[in-house]
Each structure stands twice: as C-alpha cells, then as structure tokens.
Amino acid sequence: MKIGIIGSGIVGRVLGSAFLKEENEVMLGTRDISKEEVQKWASENSKGKIGTFNEAAKFGEIIILATGGMVTEEAIKLSGVDNFKTKTVIDATNPIAAAPPVNGVLQFFTSINESLMEKVQQLLPEANIVKAFNSVGNAFMYKPDFDGIKPTMFICGNNENAKNEVTKILDSFGWETEDMGKVEAARAIEPLCILWCIPGFIHNKWTHAFKLLKK
Ligand SMILES: NC(=O)c1ccc[n+]([C@@H]2O[C@H](COP(=O)([O-])OP(=O)(O)OC[C@H]3O[C@@H](n4cnc5c(N)ncnc54)[C@H](OP(=O)(O)O)[C@@H]3O)[C@@H](O)[C@H]2O)c1
C-alpha cells in the first residue's frame, strides 16, 4: 500500500519506518523537508519518500495523522481536505493543551464529552478515520516486546472496513486490537494517553502498554 504520513515528528518517523519494513511505500509529509530529522530519516530509510503535507496526503492510499493535537486541523487544511475523501485515515493524535502536566497529569484542550477525533471527522466527513496508536509511546508502536504478551491497541471509528484494515496492520505490527465502536469512543481512548504518561512524568517510567484482560 501507499502510506502518506502527515507530520514528521517522532511518531510520523517511527510509523514511516515501520510501514516501510512491512513492504509498503511511504511518503513522510512535513512543512520543511530540509529539517535535520527529516533528512536523517530519509538517509536511514532509502526507500522512503519525503514531501509536503499536500503531497503526502495525495500519495497515501492510507493516511496517518501524526501532528501535534493543537495544530492538527491546520495540518489537515494544508494537506488538502479533498485528499482524504474515502480513504482510511489513521489518527494517532492527542488533544494535549499548551500547558504543563499537573502532578504528572497532562492537560487536554478538549472536555470529556468531546474528542479531537470527532473534530477531525467533522472536518473530513468523507474520510474513514480510525483512532489508533495514540495510547502508547512511539518506542512500542512497532513490534512491542513485552516478553511474549501482546499489548492491546484500542481503536474506534465509523467505518467497519477501515477498522478491519487497521486491525490487519496492527496484527502485522504485533498488537492485539480492541474495537471500541464509533467515533465518540475517542472520548475514552484519547485520555488513555494521559494515563499512559503518568508513570513517565512521576517515576520516569515509559516502558509499559495497556492490556485488556477478558474472560
Ligand atoms: N510522541 C509519542 O510517543 C506519541 C505517542 C502517541 C501519540 N502521540 C501523538 O502523536 C502526535 C504526534 O506526536 P509527535 O511527538 O510525533 O510530534 P509533535 O511534536 O507533537 O508534532 C509533530 C508534527 O506537528 C506538525 N506541526 C507543528 N506545528 C504545526 C503547524 N503550525 N501547522 C501544521 N503542522 C504543524 C509538525 O510538522 P512538520 O513536519 O512540518 O514539522 C510536526 O511534524 C501528537 O498528537 C501526539 O500527542 C505521540
């Protein structure tokens, strides 16, 4: 598949390398291809392409949103809203506010009865958005090693085919997937990021992932 990535931060670069390892074509999208980390990614990932947000969104049969939460709507506009139509869009973003954590608890700019994913879905009504990858640190996004135990990736979205497609991707990346339903479930999935980060901010422990136990 052709994967277009919007955002060249650590998440965009890690997922870009992961999709290349899984034999996909990847274009990493950025506002500035001359950035040191983008050039380094390109030199370490010789099959990877780099381009503008708009070029990456056009290129992708699947698009990954990997921008800072506060700038995600701006990044989508730069990418060209029409380029998302009918495509599977993996939304890895979190609505983290520009304010410091309080006793290790991140602050969000959304409230409990809304989510960034719903705002993005309103902006892209014809895109098949799936929330994924937002509730774990980038070091564990691809082939997480927890001594043989597969961690759980919580996903949600309105389109069943897109969620099936993302589940297959998560299988190949080494995850077990739990589908939490429609877009509103992002109100629960996005705050998992807050929970995931607490041991990091309080105890400098960043090496964990969530697992749903079921009977
Ligand atoms: N870091 C993690 O381990 C982790 C884990 C799970 C989820 N997430 C979420 O994933 C997303 C990406 O995180 P990150 O740590 O990789 O990077 P980030 O620093 O949060 O932001 C990444 C991208 O945002 C873009 N950006 C910044 N200002 C912009 C603007 N004014 N307009 C348009 N785009 C702008 C940048 O694009 P350019 O390429 O042009 O610089 C940059 O590549 C965030 O929403 C984060 O909460 C992060």
The ligand as an ORCA input file, in Angstrom:
! r2SCAN-3c Opt
* xyz 0 1
  N       5.445     11.085     20.999
  C       4.810      9.949     21.237
  O       5.412      8.942     21.651
  C       3.328      9.864     20.979
  C       2.656      8.658     21.251
  C       1.300      8.549     20.927
  C       0.638      9.619     20.345
  N       1.321     10.791     20.103
  C       0.604     11.887     19.447
  O       1.028     11.882     18.079
  C       1.091     13.214     17.570
  C       2.483     13.491     17.046
  O       3.391     13.471     18.099
  P       4.971     13.712     17.893
  O       5.570     13.576     19.244
  O       5.468     12.873     16.784
  O       5.128     15.169     17.335
  P       4.671     16.642     17.708
  O       5.871     17.362     18.131
  O       3.522     16.603     18.677
  O       4.193     17.228     16.308
  C       4.508     16.648     15.076
  C       4.189     17.455     13.886
  O       3.253     18.535     14.048
  C       3.472     19.399     12.941
  N       3.203     20.801     13.221
  C       3.728     21.566     14.204
  N       3.244     22.830     14.123
  C       2.405     22.854     13.054
  C       1.594     23.855     12.472
  N       1.548     25.101     12.955
  N       0.858     23.515     11.388
  C       0.893     22.274     10.899
  N       1.632     21.265     11.417
  C       2.388     21.567     12.480
  C       4.960     19.296     12.630
  O       5.062     19.217     11.228
  P       6.436     19.400     10.456
  O       6.742     18.066      9.962
  O       6.150     20.365      9.393
  O       7.456     19.920     11.439
  C       5.437     18.070     13.333
  O       5.988     17.126     12.488
  C       0.684     14.127     18.732
  O      -0.681     14.456     18.596
  C       0.927     13.277     19.977
  O       0.082     13.614     21.052
  C       2.637     10.927     20.419
*
